[in-house]
Amino acid sequence: MDIVLYPPMQPSRPCRFCLSLQGGSVFADFEVDPDGRVFVVRVSFDGYGCCHAPADVGRMSVRDSEVLLAMVSEGAIHAAAAPALRAYFQEHRDAFWSDALAHHDLL
């Protein structure tokens, strides 16, 4: 999985941080809940459009959230983030258009 930290697209797509995935064909916007757990608020897929997550979308585990937020703080996302992102998208595939996730090899 190709993962790059990308500047949030403010004000049209507010989020805590944004990741460009698969060579820029997917952009995922993330937020952090009061417990420090990361979750996706929307995903924009080339060829599919922008999918807004439901308000009750699941959160990443505390451990995965800590690892991802540490990378964001460093300003660089490492390959070690890929398994956590794949697991998150797999677990919550129904919230993010599973056909688009599969097409872009995110499951």
Secondary structure by P-SEA (a helix, b strand, c coil): cccccccccccccccccccccccccbbbbbbbccccbbbbcccccccccccccccccccccaaaaaaaaaaaaaccccccaaaaaaaaaaaacccccaaaaaaaccc
